[in-house]
Amino acid sequence: MNVQSVLQSPQFAITLTLAAYLLGQWLYKRLGYSSLVQPVVSGIALVMLVLWLTGLDYHYYFAGAGIIHFLLGTATVALALPLYHHLRLIRSHLKPLLITLLVSGLVASGSAVGLAWLAGGSDSLLRTLAPKSITTPFAIPVAEALGGYPALAATVVIATGILVAALGTPVLRLLRVDHPVAQGAALGMIGHGVGTARAFQLGPDVGAFAALSMGLMGLYTALGLGLLGL
């Protein structure tokens, strides 16, 4: 078996992905849990570096790591467990959470589409950006159904999540937002999966509300865009 065959194999893609994440975790701890070097950020950078050094086409890497992409949806469903553990707290804050969701969804999608429209973006680009604030398992099929570009939608979603996870905590601290419900809602609604991962680092209650907010935002945005006929 030659080197090219090894690089294009699923075993290499899966090993590279897991190794990059573990190295990212190690780096994250070594640098004092800085938001700027989260495992997702450093992991992506490490994978990109290896692909560049080896000359491996991204198509082969993504095809090989397909099982991890499939498990992304399973991991999202598994977030129901912390929701169950904090069900009483969620019930007591459900009304303000839903009101925040209605406003946040409109602002998130409207601002992205509006700015792209003002910049002269194409119709396909507008449809791609509309689901930018919902988690990747939602955003990819929604963008495809709307006639956008699924791959670009996934890129925008991940970039948004990284920015929120990196800057969200400092901004919340600056604004003196310290309630776990408010923190979780902000990180989950806007930062989706990456933001939710960051929320769990702040506390299980923060993570539970982030997971709930992420799921509700995905459902709300998908249904809303469908009803609007975008």
Buried (B, 14 or more C-beta within 10 A) or exposed (E): EEEEEEBBBBEBBBEBBEBBBEBBBEBBEEEEEEBEBBBBBBBBBBBEEBBEEBEBEEEBBEEBBEEBBEEEEEEBEEBEEBBEEBEEBBEEBEEEBEEBBEEBBEBBBEEBBEEBBEEEBEEBBBBBBBBBBBBBBBBBBBBBBBEBBBBBBBBBBBEBBBBBBBBBBEEBEEEEBEEBBBBBBBBBBBBBBBBBBBBBBBEBBBBBBBBBBBBBBBBBBBEBBEEEEB
